Amino acid sequence: MRLVIFALIFVCNVVFGAIVDDIKTIKSLELELTNANRFLEDGNNAWMKRYLNYQSYQQALANLAHTKEAIAQLEEKPQTIAVQNELSVLKRNLIALEQQKKVLDIYKDLPFRELTEAKELEEMPSVTNPLLIVRAYSYIKKADEELKILNANYKSLQENLKWLNQKDSAFKGLLEIYQNVPNELRNVCRSNYCLFVSTEEITKAYEENLNALTVLETTKEVFNTTLEIFTKETQENKARLLEQIKAQFFKGIYIGITILVLIGIAFSLKLGVRKYIHDNERIYTTNKIINFLNITLIVIILLFSYLDNVGYLVTVLGFASAGLAIAMKDLFMSVLGWIVIVVGGAVHAGDRIKVIKDGAVYVGDVLDISVLRITLYEDITLTTYAENRRAGRIIFVPNNFVFTTMFSNYTHGGMKTVWDGIDFTITFDSDHAKACHIARECAKKYARGYTESTRKQFTKLRDRFTLRNTNVEPRVFSLLEQNGIRISVWYLTNAYATLALRSSISAEIIDAILEEPNIQIAYPSTTVYEGKRKVKENLQGEAFKSVRVGDGAIPPSSF
């Protein structure tokens, strides 16, 4: 009897010990399930969120089909009040399910499309010039970013599969334990608060996990292929672009060296011009031509280096030429005017010219002649003194003025002098011969140097122009006017300092005439005669006036 009792106790201990071991195993497996669920049910887990949405869509389809089937069955039954009420409830549920299905339609076929497909990149650029290098690097950066995102998604998918496989193994272990000792184990699990207390619960959870595992493994296979293709394509494009960038880099170096050589040649030519040419005007013109040719060569080099289809450019320019000729008429005329000015030599840098435009008169020195305009500096001249009352301005004159506007060049052909005149009026009873003599002597005194230089310049100009009157001595004219005898003296003066010489000669003439008692300057005056008889005969009480007016100096002519 004791032996039987001991045997029973031993068996109970063995059974109880086995159950305790199974409970420990179950707790261990449930801990694995808890850890896996903690990762898989995280709100930031994009894969499981999309899978749940996909599962919700499938469930909505199933519920929709079940509801339609139930409605069809109820419609075949007699329409009692209970049936109608139930049918009304099912139809409302059907509307709600259809709305739910419509919302979840995006998860119908490709629930993981956003995670497994890269965003569509812009067309890969072809690096044909340095400006496209930035675009190429931008394309490479975007492609690398997309590849990085896909790799991160793929890594996240592998993590999800790892935890799903862990859950799958845990569920298999639980099913094996529950199937061997189901009854005793169920009671013990209830007392130990296990997650599952029945084989049915474990089986249902296992099937749900297996479904998720199957879907994600299938997605992984497709994703793996997509990732390999995108990685290979990205690497090929990146290598191609880097090769093009490298080619453009060396091409830019070669072109830069060529441009530097052209600039060096132009600089050497300018040094040679300064060494062998001593005329400043020729130096300036030659430098302008060198600059123009140098820039033209550089533009042609850049054009043929970076323009893929020159014929296409010629065709476009051919069609656009008519419109450009109208829209940019002034611009083209200015360029043509520049060619006429440079080739014809009508104006040079340093010349003093006079331009009349829309009634405004401008006299200034040419600072620069560019392709589009002439830059003048407005000096103090007779024009600024008599008309503008302004000086020191920088004036820009379009080159097309040579075709439409009258202009004067005071220093053309090497001439540095112009004729200037001073007029004054003396009374009829003055010694006009003496006045002419004084004016001539004063002009000779101050204009002697300019007279000699002009005589030499006229000798040179005879080879280029027909000069009939080469008299350069000061000239004096005495003319009868209504209010006296006008004395007009003309002399040669520096084209850049006419106002200063006029002032000096005028002061000298005045001082000399004031010393002559038989020469009187005529100036505006009024003589009034009053008589009592004339006043009386005037009914309005005004005095009778006899006026004698002698006209004074006429305002100087503008130049």
C-alpha positions as CSV (number, residue, x, y, z in Angstrom):
1,M,0.0,0.0,0.0
2,R,2.8,2.4,0.9
3,L,4.4,1.5,-2.4
4,V,1.3,2.4,-4.3
5,I,1.0,5.7,-2.4
6,F,4.7,6.5,-3.1
7,A,4.2,5.7,-6.8
8,L,1.2,8.0,-7.0
9,I,3.1,10.8,-5.3
10,F,6.0,10.3,-7.7
11,V,3.7,10.4,-10.7
12,C,2.0,13.5,-9.4
13,N,5.3,15.2,-8.9
14,V,6.5,14.3,-12.3
15,V,3.3,15.5,-13.9
16,F,3.3,18.7,-11.8
17,G,6.9,19.3,-12.6
18,A,6.2,18.9,-16.3
19,I,3.4,21.3,-16.1
20,V,5.6,23.8,-14.2
21,D,8.2,23.5,-17.0
22,D,5.5,24.0,-19.6
23,I,4.3,27.1,-17.8
24,K,7.8,28.5,-17.7
25,T,8.1,27.8,-21.4
26,I,4.8,29.4,-22.1
27,K,5.8,32.5,-20.2
28,S,9.1,32.7,-22.1
29,L,7.2,32.3,-25.4
30,E,4.7,34.9,-24.4
31,L,7.5,37.3,-23.4
32,E,8.8,36.9,-27.0
33,L,5.4,37.6,-28.3
34,T,5.1,40.7,-26.1
35,N,8.5,42.1,-27.3
36,A,7.5,41.4,-30.9
37,N,4.1,43.1,-30.6
38,R,5.8,46.1,-28.9
39,F,7.8,46.6,-32.1
40,L,5.1,45.6,-34.6
41,E,2.4,47.7,-33.0
42,D,4.5,50.8,-32.8
43,G,2.6,53.8,-34.2
44,N,5.7,54.8,-36.3
45,N,5.9,51.3,-38.0
46,A,4.9,52.2,-41.5
47,W,4.9,48.6,-42.8
48,M,2.4,47.3,-40.2
49,K,0.2,50.4,-40.5
50,R,-0.1,49.8,-44.2
51,Y,-0.6,46.1,-43.7
52,L,-3.4,46.8,-41.2
53,N,-5.0,49.1,-43.7
54,Y,-4.7,46.4,-46.3
55,Q,-6.2,43.9,-43.9
56,S,-9.0,46.3,-43.1
57,Y,-9.7,46.6,-46.8
58,Q,-9.9,42.8,-47.1
59,Q,-12.2,42.7,-44.1
60,A,-14.3,45.4,-45.6
61,L,-14.7,43.4,-48.7
62,A,-15.7,40.3,-46.8
63,N,-18.2,42.3,-44.6
64,L,-19.6,43.9,-47.8
65,A,-20.1,40.5,-49.5
66,H,-21.6,39.0,-46.3
67,T,-24.0,42.0,-45.9
68,K,-25.1,41.8,-49.6
69,E,-25.7,38.1,-49.2
70,A,-27.8,38.7,-46.0
71,I,-29.8,41.4,-47.7
72,A,-30.5,39.1,-50.7
73,Q,-31.7,36.4,-48.3
74,L,-34.0,38.8,-46.4
75,E,-35.5,40.2,-49.6
76,E,-36.6,36.6,-50.5
77,K,-38.4,36.2,-47.1
78,P,-41.9,37.5,-46.4
79,Q,-41.7,41.3,-45.6
80,T,-42.8,41.3,-42.1
81,I,-42.1,44.3,-39.8
82,A,-39.2,42.5,-38.2
83,V,-37.7,41.5,-41.5
84,Q,-38.1,45.1,-42.9
85,N,-36.4,46.5,-39.8
86,E,-33.5,44.1,-40.1
87,L,-33.3,44.8,-43.8
88,S,-33.2,48.5,-43.1
89,V,-30.3,48.1,-40.7
90,L,-28.4,45.9,-43.1
91,K,-28.8,48.5,-45.9
92,R,-27.5,51.2,-43.7
93,N,-24.5,49.0,-42.8
94,L,-24.0,48.3,-46.5
95,I,-23.8,52.1,-47.2
96,A,-21.2,52.5,-44.4
97,L,-19.2,49.5,-45.7
98,E,-19.2,50.9,-49.2
99,Q,-17.8,54.2,-47.9
100,Q,-15.2,52.4,-45.9
101,K,-14.2,50.4,-49.0
102,K,-13.9,53.6,-51.0
103,V,-11.6,55.1,-48.5
104,L,-9.4,52.0,-48.4
105,D,-9.3,51.4,-52.2
106,I,-5.7,52.8,-52.3
107,Y,-4.6,49.6,-50.5
108,K,-6.4,47.4,-52.9
109,D,-3.5,46.0,-54.9
110,L,-0.3,47.8,-53.7
111,P,-0.5,48.6,-50.0
112,F,3.3,49.1,-49.8
113,R,3.8,51.1,-53.0
114,E,5.0,54.2,-51.3
115,L,7.6,52.2,-49.4
116,T,8.9,50.0,-52.2
117,E,9.0,52.5,-55.1
118,A,11.3,55.5,-55.5
119,K,9.9,58.9,-56.3
120,E,10.0,59.7,-60.0
121,L,13.2,61.7,-60.6
122,E,13.5,64.3,-63.3
123,E,15.1,63.3,-66.6
124,M,18.8,62.7,-66.2
125,P,20.6,65.7,-67.6
126,S,23.4,65.5,-70.2
127,V,26.3,67.7,-69.0
128,T,27.2,69.6,-72.2
129,N,28.4,72.8,-70.5
130,P,29.6,74.0,-67.1
131,L,26.2,75.4,-66.2
132,L,24.7,71.9,-66.2
133,I,27.2,70.6,-63.6
134,V,25.1,72.0,-60.8
135,R,22.0,70.3,-62.2
136,A,23.9,67.0,-62.5
137,Y,25.0,67.2,-58.9
138,S,21.5,68.0,-57.9
139,Y,20.3,64.9,-59.8
140,I,22.9,62.7,-58.1
141,K,22.0,64.1,-54.7
142,K,18.3,63.4,-55.2
143,A,19.0,59.9,-56.5
144,D,21.2,59.1,-53.5
145,E,18.6,60.4,-51.2
146,E,15.9,58.2,-52.8
147,L,18.3,55.2,-52.6
148,K,19.0,55.9,-49.0
149,I,15.3,56.0,-48.3
150,L,14.7,52.7,-50.1
151,N,17.5,51.0,-48.2
152,A,16.1,52.3,-44.9
153,N,12.7,51.0,-45.9
154,Y,14.2,47.6,-46.9
155,K,16.0,47.4,-43.5
156,S,12.8,48.3,-41.7
157,L,11.0,45.5,-43.7
158,Q,13.7,43.0,-42.6
159,E,13.2,44.1,-39.0
160,N,9.4,43.5,-39.3
161,L,10.0,40.1,-40.8
162,K,12.4,39.2,-38.1
163,W,9.8,39.9,-35.4
164,L,7.0,38.2,-37.4
165,N,9.2,35.1,-37.7
166,Q,9.8,35.3,-33.9
167,K,6.1,35.4,-33.3
168,D,5.6,32.5,-35.7
169,S,8.1,30.4,-33.8
170,A,6.5,31.4,-30.5
171,F,3.0,30.5,-31.7
172,K,4.2,27.1,-33.0
173,G,5.8,26.4,-29.6
174,L,2.6,27.3,-27.8
175,L,0.5,25.1,-30.1
176,E,2.8,22.2,-29.5
177,I,2.5,22.6,-25.7
178,Y,-1.3,23.2,-25.7
179,Q,-1.9,20.2,-27.9
180,N,0.0,17.8,-25.7
181,V,-1.5,18.7,-22.3
182,P,-4.5,20.8,-23.1
183,N,-6.8,20.3,-20.1
184,E,-4.4,20.5,-17.2
185,L,-2.5,23.3,-18.9
186,R,-5.6,25.3,-19.5
187,N,-6.5,25.4,-15.8
188,V,-3.0,26.2,-14.8
189,C,-2.8,29.0,-17.4
190,R,-6.0,30.5,-16.1
191,S,-4.5,30.7,-12.6
192,N,-1.2,32.1,-13.9
193,Y,-2.9,34.7,-16.2
194,C,-1.4,33.5,-19.5
195,L,-2.1,35.3,-22.7
196,F,-3.8,32.3,-24.2
197,V,-5.9,29.7,-22.5
198,S,-7.1,27.7,-25.4
199,T,-5.7,26.2,-28.6
200,E,-8.3,28.1,-30.7
201,E,-7.1,31.5,-29.5
202,I,-3.5,30.5,-30.3
203,T,-4.5,29.1,-33.7
204,K,-6.4,32.3,-34.6
205,A,-3.5,34.6,-33.6
206,Y,-1.0,32.2,-35.4
207,E,-3.0,32.4,-38.6
208,E,-3.2,36.2,-38.5
209,N,0.5,36.4,-37.9
210,L,1.2,33.9,-40.7
211,N,-1.0,35.9,-43.1
212,A,1.0,39.1,-42.3
213,L,4.3,37.2,-42.6
214,T,3.3,35.8,-46.0
215,V,2.3,39.2,-47.4
216,L,5.5,40.9,-46.2
217,E,7.7,38.1,-47.4
218,T,6.1,38.4,-50.8
219,T,6.6,42.1,-50.7
220,K,10.2,41.6,-49.7
221,E,10.9,39.5,-52.8
222,V,9.4,42.2,-55.1
223,F,11.1,45.0,-53.1
224,N,14.4,43.2,-53.3
225,T,14.2,43.1,-57.1
226,T,13.1,46.7,-57.3
227,L,15.9,47.9,-55.0
228,E,18.5,46.0,-57.0
229,I,17.3,47.5,-60.3
230,F,17.1,51.0,-58.8
231,T,20.5,50.7,-57.2
232,K,22.2,49.5,-60.4
233,E,20.5,52.2,-62.4
234,T,21.4,54.9,-59.9
235,Q,25.1,53.8,-59.8
236,E,25.2,53.7,-63.7
237,N,23.7,57.2,-64.0
238,K,26.0,58.5,-61.2
239,A,29.0,57.1,-63.0
240,R,27.9,58.5,-66.3
241,L,27.3,62.0,-64.9
242,L,30.6,62.0,-63.0
243,E,32.4,61.1,-66.2
244,Q,30.6,63.9,-68.0
245,I,31.4,66.3,-65.2
246,K,35.1,65.3,-65.4
247,A,35.1,65.8,-69.2
248,Q,33.5,69.2,-68.8
249,F,36.1,70.1,-66.1
250,F,39.0,69.3,-68.3
251,K,37.3,70.9,-71.3
252,G,36.8,74.1,-69.2
253,I,40.5,74.0,-68.3
254,Y,41.5,73.8,-72.0
255,I,39.1,76.6,-72.9
256,G,40.3,78.7,-70.0
257,I,43.9,78.3,-71.1
258,T,43.0,79.2,-74.6
259,I,41.1,82.3,-73.4
260,L,44.1,83.3,-71.2
261,V,46.4,82.9,-74.2
262,L,44.2,85.1,-76.3
263,I,44.1,87.7,-73.5
264,G,47.9,87.5,-73.3
265,I,48.3,88.0,-77.0
266,A,45.9,91.0,-76.9
267,F,47.9,92.4,-74.0
268,S,51.1,92.0,-75.9
269,L,49.7,93.6,-78.9
270,K,48.6,96.6,-76.8
271,L,52.1,96.9,-75.4
272,G,53.4,96.8,-78.9
273,V,51.0,99.5,-80.0
274,R,52.0,101.8,-77.2
275,K,55.7,101.2,-78.0
276,Y,55.5,101.8,-81.8
277,I,52.6,104.2,-82.1
278,H,52.8,107.6,-80.5
279,D,49.5,109.1,-81.6
280,N,47.1,108.8,-78.7
281,E,44.1,108.7,-80.9
282,R,45.5,105.8,-83.0
283,I,46.5,104.0,-79.8
284,Y,43.0,104.3,-78.5
285,T,41.4,103.2,-81.8
286,T,43.8,100.2,-82.1
287,N,43.2,99.1,-78.5
288,K,39.4,99.2,-79.2
289,I,39.8,97.1,-82.3
290,I,42.1,94.6,-80.4
291,N,39.5,94.4,-77.6
292,F,36.7,93.8,-80.1
293,L,38.5,91.1,-82.0
294,N,39.6,89.4,-78.7
295,I,36.1,89.4,-77.3
296,T,34.7,88.2,-80.7
297,L,37.2,85.3,-80.7
298,I,36.4,84.3,-77.1
299,V,32.6,84.4,-77.9
300,I,33.1,82.2,-81.0
301,I,35.2,79.7,-79.0
302,L,32.6,79.5,-76.2
303,L,29.8,79.3,-78.8
304,F,31.3,76.4,-80.7
305,S,32.5,74.7,-77.6
306,Y,29.2,74.5,-75.8
307,L,26.6,74.8,-78.5
308,D,25.6,71.3,-79.5
309,N,23.7,72.2,-82.7
310,V,25.0,75.4,-84.5
311,G,22.7,74.8,-87.4
312,Y,19.8,74.9,-85.1
313,L,21.0,78.3,-83.8
314,V,21.4,79.6,-87.3
315,T,17.8,78.5,-88.2
316,V,16.4,80.1,-85.1
317,L,18.3,83.3,-85.7
318,G,17.1,83.3,-89.3
319,F,13.5,83.1,-88.3
320,A,14.0,85.6,-85.5
321,S,16.0,88.1,-87.5
322,A,13.0,89.9,-88.9
323,G,11.4,90.4,-85.5
324,L,14.7,91.4,-83.9
325,A,15.4,93.9,-86.7
326,I,12.2,95.7,-85.8
327,A,12.2,95.3,-82.1
328,M,15.9,96.1,-81.7
329,K,16.3,98.6,-84.6
330,D,18.0,101.2,-82.4
331,L,20.4,98.7,-81.0
332,F,21.4,97.4,-84.5
333,M,21.7,101.0,-85.8
334,S,23.9,101.9,-82.9
335,V,26.2,98.9,-83.6
336,L,26.3,99.9,-87.3
337,G,27.0,103.5,-86.3
338,W,29.9,102.3,-84.2
339,I,31.3,100.5,-87.2
340,V,30.9,103.6,-89.3
341,I,32.5,105.8,-86.6
342,V,35.5,103.4,-86.1
343,V,36.1,102.7,-89.7
344,G,35.3,106.2,-91.0
345,G,37.2,108.0,-88.3
346,A,34.6,110.8,-88.0
347,V,35.0,110.9,-84.2
348,H,37.8,109.7,-82.0
349,A,38.3,109.6,-78.3
350,G,39.5,113.0,-77.0
351,D,37.7,114.9,-79.8
352,R,35.5,117.8,-78.8
353,I,32.1,117.5,-80.6
354,K,28.8,119.3,-80.6
355,V,25.5,117.4,-80.8
356,I,22.0,118.8,-81.3
357,K,19.2,116.5,-80.3
358,D,15.6,117.5,-80.0
359,G,16.5,121.2,-79.7
360,A,19.1,120.5,-76.9
361,V,22.7,121.4,-77.7
362,Y,25.6,119.5,-76.0
363,V,29.3,120.3,-76.4
364,G,31.8,118.0,-74.8
365,D,34.9,115.9,-75.0
366,V,34.7,112.3,-76.1
367,L,35.7,110.0,-73.2
368,D,34.9,106.7,-74.8
369,I,33.3,105.1,-77.9
370,S,31.7,101.8,-77.1
371,V,29.7,99.5,-79.3
372,L,26.4,101.2,-78.4
373,R,27.2,104.8,-77.4
374,I,29.6,107.7,-77.2
375,T,30.4,109.1,-73.7
376,L,31.0,112.8,-73.5
377,Y,32.2,115.1,-70.7
378,E,30.5,118.5,-70.9
379,D,33.2,121.2,-70.3
380,I,32.7,124.9,-69.7
381,T,32.2,126.3,-73.2
382,L,30.4,129.2,-74.9
383,T,27.4,126.8,-75.3
384,T,27.2,126.1,-71.6
385,Y,27.7,129.8,-70.9
386,A,25.1,131.1,-73.3
387,E,22.5,128.3,-73.5
388,N,22.7,125.4,-71.0
389,R,24.1,127.2,-68.0
390,R,25.2,123.8,-66.8
391,A,28.5,122.0,-67.2
392,G,30.4,119.0,-65.9
393,R,27.7,116.4,-66.9
394,I,28.5,113.0,-68.4
395,I,26.4,112.7,-71.6
396,F,25.7,109.5,-73.4
397,V,25.0,109.8,-77.1
398,P,23.7,106.6,-79.0
399,N,25.9,105.7,-81.9
400,N,22.9,105.8,-84.3
401,F,23.0,109.6,-84.1
402,V,25.6,109.6,-87.0
403,F,22.7,108.7,-89.3
404,T,20.0,111.0,-88.1
405,T,21.5,114.0,-86.2
406,M,23.8,116.8,-87.3
407,F,26.9,117.0,-85.3
408,S,30.1,119.0,-85.3
409,N,33.7,117.9,-84.6
410,Y,36.0,120.7,-83.5
411,T,39.2,118.6,-83.6
412,H,38.7,116.4,-86.6
413,G,41.8,115.5,-88.7
414,G,44.3,116.6,-86.1
415,M,42.9,120.1,-85.9
416,K,43.2,121.6,-82.4
417,T,42.0,125.1,-83.2
418,V,38.7,126.8,-84.3
419,W,37.8,130.3,-85.4
420,D,36.1,132.4,-82.8
421,G,34.9,136.0,-83.0
422,I,34.2,139.0,-80.8
423,D,31.7,141.7,-81.9
424,F,31.4,145.2,-80.5
425,T,29.6,148.4,-81.8
426,I,31.0,151.9,-81.9
427,T,29.2,155.1,-82.7
428,F,29.1,156.6,-86.2
429,D,31.3,159.5,-85.2
430,S,34.1,157.2,-83.8
431,D,37.4,156.4,-85.6
432,H,36.4,153.0,-87.0
433,A,39.9,152.5,-88.6
434,K,41.6,152.9,-85.3
435,A,39.1,150.5,-83.7
436,C,39.8,147.9,-86.3
437,H,43.5,148.3,-85.8
438,I,43.1,147.8,-82.0
439,A,41.0,144.7,-82.5
440,R,43.4,143.2,-85.0
441,E,46.5,143.8,-82.8
442,C,44.9,142.4,-79.7
443,A,43.8,139.3,-81.6
444,K,47.3,138.8,-83.1
445,K,48.9,139.2,-79.6
446,Y,46.9,136.4,-78.0
447,A,46.3,134.1,-81.0
448,R,49.8,134.1,-82.4
449,G,50.7,130.5,-81.2
450,Y,47.4,129.1,-82.5
451,T,47.9,130.8,-85.8
452,E,51.3,129.2,-86.4
453,S,50.1,125.7,-85.4
454,T,47.0,125.9,-87.6
455,R,49.2,127.0,-90.6
456,K,51.3,123.8,-90.1
457,Q,48.2,121.7,-89.8
458,F,46.7,123.1,-93.0
459,T,49.8,122.1,-94.8
460,K,49.3,118.5,-93.7
461,L,45.5,118.5,-94.5
462,R,46.2,119.5,-98.1
463,D,47.1,115.9,-98.8
464,R,43.7,114.7,-97.6
465,F,41.3,117.6,-98.3
466,T,40.9,120.4,-100.8
467,L,41.6,123.7,-99.0
468,R,41.0,126.9,-100.9
469,N,41.4,129.5,-98.2
470,T,44.3,128.8,-96.0
471,N,44.6,132.3,-94.5
472,V,45.1,131.9,-90.7
473,E,45.8,135.5,-89.7
474,P,43.2,137.3,-87.6
475,R,40.5,139.0,-89.6
476,V,38.6,142.2,-88.8
477,F,35.4,143.4,-90.4
478,S,33.6,146.8,-90.0
479,L,29.9,146.6,-90.8
480,L,27.3,149.3,-90.9
481,E,24.4,148.6,-88.6
482,Q,21.3,150.6,-87.7
483,N,22.6,152.0,-84.5
484,G,26.4,152.2,-85.2
485,I,29.4,150.5,-86.7
486,R,29.9,147.0,-85.7
487,I,33.5,145.8,-85.5
488,S,33.9,141.9,-85.8
489,V,37.3,140.4,-85.1
490,W,38.0,136.7,-85.8
491,Y,41.0,134.7,-84.7
492,L,42.1,131.1,-84.2
493,T,41.9,129.7,-80.7
494,N,42.3,126.4,-78.9
495,A,39.2,124.4,-79.4
496,Y,39.3,123.3,-75.7
497,A,39.7,126.8,-74.3
498,T,37.8,129.3,-76.4
499,L,36.0,130.9,-73.5
500,A,39.3,131.8,-71.7
501,L,40.9,133.4,-74.8
502,R,37.7,135.3,-75.6
503,S,37.7,136.7,-72.1
504,S,41.4,137.8,-72.4
505,I,41.0,139.4,-75.8
506,S,37.8,141.2,-74.8
507,A,39.4,142.7,-71.8
508,E,42.4,143.9,-73.8
509,I,40.1,145.5,-76.5
510,I,38.1,147.3,-73.9
511,D,41.1,148.7,-72.1
512,A,42.6,149.9,-75.4
513,I,39.4,151.6,-76.6
514,L,38.8,153.3,-73.3
515,E,42.2,155.1,-73.8
516,E,41.1,156.5,-77.2
517,P,39.1,159.7,-76.9
518,N,37.8,159.5,-80.5
519,I,36.3,156.1,-80.1
520,Q,33.0,155.6,-78.3
521,I,31.3,152.3,-77.6
522,A,27.6,152.3,-78.6
523,Y,25.3,150.9,-76.0
524,P,21.5,151.1,-75.4
525,S,20.5,154.6,-74.2
526,T,17.4,156.9,-74.0
527,T,17.3,160.7,-74.5
528,V,14.1,162.5,-73.3
529,Y,13.1,166.1,-74.5
530,E,10.4,167.9,-72.5
531,G,8.6,171.1,-73.7
532,K,5.7,172.9,-72.0
533,R,3.8,173.3,-75.2
534,K,4.1,169.7,-76.1
535,V,3.0,168.7,-72.6
536,K,0.0,171.0,-72.9
537,E,-1.0,169.6,-76.3
538,N,-0.9,166.1,-74.8
539,L,-4.4,165.5,-73.5
540,Q,-3.4,162.6,-71.4
541,G,-0.7,164.6,-69.6
542,E,2.2,162.4,-70.9
543,A,5.5,164.0,-71.8
544,F,6.6,164.0,-75.5
545,K,9.7,161.7,-75.8
546,S,12.3,161.6,-78.5
547,V,14.3,158.4,-78.2
548,R,17.7,157.6,-79.7
549,V,19.0,154.1,-79.2
550,G,22.5,152.9,-79.9
551,D,22.7,149.1,-80.0
552,G,25.3,147.6,-77.7
553,A,27.3,144.4,-78.0
554,I,25.4,141.5,-79.5
555,P,25.4,138.4,-77.4
556,P,28.2,136.1,-78.4
557,S,27.4,133.4,-80.9
558,S,27.2,129.9,-79.6
559,F,29.8,127.4,-80.7
